[in-house]
Amino acid sequence: MWATSLLFGQLAFVSHLGLYVYAPYKSSTFYYERLGLKYHFNDVVFGAVDLKIHRGAADVIEFKLGAKL
C-alpha cells in the first residue's frame, strides 16, 4: 500500500492507494484509492473522514475518531 499525507497545521489531507490480495467477489478493479481529511484535536485525539474510491466512483464514506497510544 502506498500512502501520503499533507499536513496544514492540525489538518491533514491523506491519500492511500491499495491493492486487493484476496477478492472473492469480482470487482471492477484490483485496486482502490482512499482520500480523506484528518484533524488533530490535540496530541492524542484525532478525527477523520475518508472516501474509498473505485475508478472515480466513491463506494464508502468513513467517519473516524481515534487516539494515539
C-alpha positions in Angstrom: 0.0 0.0 0.0 1.2 3.5 -0.9 0.2 6.4 1.4 0.9 10.1 1.7 -0.3 13.0 3.8 0.0 16.7 3.5 -0.1 18.5 6.9 -1.5 22.0 7.2 -1.2 22.8 10.9 -3.7 20.5 12.7 -5.5 19.4 9.4 -4.0 16.8 7.1 -5.0 15.6 3.6 -4.5 11.8 3.5 -4.2 9.7 0.4 -3.8 5.9 0.1 -3.5 3.5 -2.9 -4.3 -0.1 -2.1 -4.4 -3.5 -3.9 -6.7 -6.3 -3.2 -4.8 -9.5 -2.3 -7.9 -11.6 -1.9 -11.1 -10.7 -3.8 -13.9 -13.3 -3.5 -16.3 -11.0 -5.5 -15.4 -9.8 -8.9 -14.8 -6.1 -8.5 -14.4 -3.6 -11.3 -10.7 -3.1 -10.4 -8.0 -4.8 -8.4 -7.0 -1.5 -6.7 -8.7 1.2 -4.7 -8.0 4.8 -3.6 -8.8 6.2 -0.2 -8.8 10.0 0.1 -9.6 11.9 3.3 -9.2 14.7 5.8 -7.7 14.2 9.3 -7.9 16.7 12.1 -5.8 16.5 15.2 -7.7 18.0 18.2 -4.6 17.7 20.4 -1.5 15.4 20.7 -3.7 12.4 21.4 -7.2 12.6 19.9 -7.9 12.9 16.2 -11.0 12.7 13.9 -11.1 11.8 10.2 -13.4 11.5 7.2 -12.4 9.2 4.3 -13.8 8.2 0.9 -13.0 4.8 -0.6 -13.0 5.1 -4.4 -13.0 2.6 -7.3 -12.4 4.2 -10.7 -13.6 7.6 -9.7 -16.8 6.4 -8.0 -17.0 6.7 -4.2 -18.2 3.4 -2.7 -17.8 4.0 1.1 -17.5 7.0 3.4 -15.9 6.5 6.8 -16.1 8.7 9.9 -13.2 8.0 12.4 -12.4 9.1 15.9 -9.2 7.8 17.3 -6.5 8.2 19.9 -2.7 7.7 19.7 -1.3 5.4 22.3 
